[in-house]
Structure formats: C-alpha cells, structure tokens
Amino acid sequence: MEKKLKKSSRNKMIFGVCGGIAEYFEVDPTIVRIITAVLIVAYGAGLLLYLIAALIMPSDS
C-alpha cells in the first residue's frame, strides 16, 4: 500500500497538518508540532509554510 501525505482528522489541533505529517513519517505528533512552533518563532517562515500546507494538502476523510 502506498503512503500518501494527507491532513489528519484524528490528530487535529488547527488544520491537521502536523498530525498528517506525523502519521506519514510515523512519529509522535507532538514532536512535529514542537518543530513547527520553533520554526514559526525563530524564522517566521514556518507560519507561511504551515498555511500553504493547510491549503494544498488533501484531507483524509
């Protein structure tokens, strides 16, 4: 079975992007959320990348 990157409906906090990435790479969603928060605070570009991912990633439902 082929893995596909999709937004998660089970590990959803805001849009489900971090949960979907965590499911794809089979890691804890908290780790992905912490990395995303650090990128947003440190560089600011993380927010833009998150919003773009929220728009283009399909939902798993």
N, C-alpha and C positions, 0 to 999 in steps of 0.2 A: 504494500500500500504506500502510495506517495504522500509525503507530508506537505501540507500547504500552510502558508502563513496567513492566519485569519484573526480577527478580533475575537476575544473570548467573551462569552456571555456568563460563564461560571466564575471567572476570576476578574470581575469587572469592578473598577473603582470609579473611573470617569467615563472613558470610551471603550475600555477593554484592550487597548493597545499593548500595554505592558504584560497583561495576562496572556494575551495571544503570543507575544514574543517568548514568554516563559514556557508556555506549552510547546511551542515549536522547538526550542532548544532543550526542553526537559529539565528546567531549573526552577527554583523557587521564585514565584512572582515578586516576593519582597526584594530579592536581590536586583531584579530588573527595575523595580520602582526606585530603589535607592540610587542606582546608577543614573536613571533618568533625572532624578531630583538633583544630583550632583552636577550633571551636565547643564541643567537649567540654571542653577545658581551660579556655577563657575563661568559658563560661557554664554549663556543666553540663547544660543542656537538650539539647545535641546528642546525648548518650547516650540520653536518653529518646526523642527523635525517631528516632534510628537503630533502636532496639529496636522501636518502633511500626512503622516501615517494614519491618523484617525480618518482622514478624508478618503485615502486611496485603498486602505485595507478592507477586504470584504468581511462581513460578519459571518460567524459560524452557525447562525440559526437559519 
